[in-house]
Amino acid sequence: MGCDAAARFLWRDEYRLYDFGHGHPLNPIRLAATRDLIAALGWLAADQEAAPPPATEAELEWAHTRAYIEAVTAAGELGLSPGELAAWGLGTDDNPVFRGMHEASLYYVGGTLAGARYVAEAPDRHAFNPAGGLHHARASRASGFCVYNDLVVAIRWLRRERGFRVAYVDTDAHHGDGVEAAFYDDPGVLTVSLHESGRYLFPGTGAVEDRGQGAAYGTAVNVPLEPATDDVSWLEAFDRVVPAALEAFAPDVLVTQHGCDSHVWDPLADLSLTTWVYREAVRRLHAYAHRWCGGRWLAVGGGGYEALRVVPRAWAMVWGEMRGQETAVAVPEAWVRRWQGLSPAPLPPVMVDPPETAGLETDRMLLARALNRRTVTRLLAGVPWGPTVGWS
């Protein structure tokens, strides 16, 4: 798709401050490496990059309780006991406390909120905050590496200030539970999550039967996938569900979360995707933004714990698609030289993984495909907008 929209890349050097410490899977190095790759590819014009302000505490209250915000602030000042921390989901292996945690989190939320405001101003606007996507945080509890939920703040702004119908599509390996919970009874927000089944993976939620409640029934859409799901099966499920849901919902703006922990190399999940499917998905989502949302598209990062081999390539593709770039074939050699010393494994020389990357047993792939087709059939049979499913 050509460069048919104004695109904005949200960036602050302060993003590196959101750091749970040495050995934690969520390493902020992935953000710096992503921006550096985008720049090395020649895809970052000065007038496309913006430094968003941190969110205010009043804006945080669109997603979180005042008591929780105060607890996070005190925790970041090392002022809570272990028992007090536990009551808020803090001080755990997933969510250890670090000094200045509240202030660091405000930058992440501010980036996504600035992106929402930008795309809301006019049609044919895109924005990308690679630091966003903290989709697990609840109103009064940290969860899954997520302290504050930037997505809920941004979507609430879009709903309350602009009255937009918002479609949220989450392709992280983990269920987008915090966003779904926040809008489970709001018929003006569609949440679609394609994730590894909660039978096998944190947070254990996101079943097909979870569809929203009351007037919002059918606006929560969950596609729980089997371990070993490959590119073919994942994209088949995506193509059966996502455009049908968007067609029925008729959104005004598209918000997408691009967690890339579904990659075969990622250490925290059991899916077996490659960067090929990330390219295919983002191409489709771009087209959907123009087809149904007047080109209004806000994208964020999310999970991804192969910090140098996968995340930079996956998220560079998001930004490249936004600005109408053809996907580059090669990763710039200069970028590889800069970052190779920090990676225990060789950095890939190409943007799109070769087919042999998956390296799966054929029977596992075929079993996952069969089970995923059953899941999608059950999903589409149970929602009011579900089309007839016919497998070729």
Buried (B, 14 or more C-beta within 10 A) or exposed (E): BEEEBBBBBBBBEBBBBBBBEEEBBBBBBBBBBBBBBBBBBEBBEEEBBBEBEBBEBEBBBBBBBEEBBEBBBBBBEEEBEEEBBEBBBBBEEBBBBBEBBBBBBBBBBBBBBBBBBBBBEEEBBBBBBBBBBBBBBBBBBBBBBBBBBBBBBBBBBBBEEBEBBBBBBBBBBBBBBBBBBBBBBBBBBBBBBBBBBBEBBBBEBBBBEBBBEEEBBBBBBBBBBBBBBBBBBBBBBBBBBBBBBBEBBEBBBBBBBBBBBBBBBBEBBBBBBBBBBBBBBBBBBBEBBBEBBBBBBBBBBBBBBBBBBBBBBBBBBBBBBBBBBEBBEEBBEEBBEBBEEEBEEEBBEEBBBEEEBBEBEEEBBBBBBEBBBEBBBEBBEEBEBBBEBEEE
